[in-house]
Amino acid sequence: MNNSTWLEELKKLNHLLSSFSFRDEMGGDVSFDEGFALWRRWTVELREKRRLCFLIGNGASASMASHISADLAKNAHVHTQVFSDLSLITAMANDISYDAVYSEPLRRRGALGDMLVAISSSGRSENILNAVSVARELGMTVITLSAMSSENPLRMGGSLNAYVPAETYGHAETCHAAILHFWMDSVSLDGRKPLDDCLSRKLFAPNQS
């Protein structure tokens, strides 16, 4: 692999991150600025009301959920939960089905005013889709991150839906990680500054024409 190959990879990632999109729950397009501003506002409200933010995913997306959950708790003072306990996962999978490993714990723990962040490269994993359905039943705010097909069902399931037109898992996961970190950084609290100052700082660049 030479330097030009690496630069081509960077160009691909830059293109994907520049062309990802938000949609609302009605399928309408939402701008970058509006999408991130909504997500940030909902998260700040969740923090102020001391509600829970649940994060779910499979494989690499599961590790991403755990990572961002930890960062949110440590840096943003948001109450978070991931369903990564081995006993819980295997009990749900064995006693009910793997498709219920997130939806059933969420049914027991989730409540009105909570948030679910659902991460899936394909946007077609049944256990993720089932959890999103339960979250909507409970009146939770649902954020989805998906890739691959633009018609994937997860992209139609959230209050706010982020979609990356990536065709490989590596590209999808890399872009999802960048989006999640940008969101997390936007709600993080700098311990040396008051909350109002943190929230008043300009976080998003204006759209380029």
C-alpha angles and dihedrals in degrees: 000000000000133000094265090056090055092047090052089053090051090051090053092051092046090051092049094048091047093050102043113117144205126223129186126229091273093055095255120144117255123196122241092251095047093044095051091041091054092047091048093047093050090049094049090050089049090052093048091051091044093235125154130262112206120197124194140176144136127253111333089005089057091054088048090052091052092046095051091042090058093046092049092050094046102037105025101032090232118151105240139178135190125186096228100126107126095217093051095047095048093044092052093044094046100040099037115004140286088255087067100048091107105022097057097048088044091052088056098042107028125089144172109295096030124115131228121201108195118193122191128150094205095035088217106090108129095214090055094045091049091052091050090052092052092046091054090049089054093050095248125153107250126204118186131194118193143152141180109062117033087217096057112138096235090064089064097047108071140076084238123015126198116198129187117196091223120144098196131059092233093056093042093050094045092051093045090052091052092049093048092049091050090053093046092048090051092060099035118119119230103216091216094057133059118252094250091056092050092052095045095057115106105255104170130054116228117262114270116235 
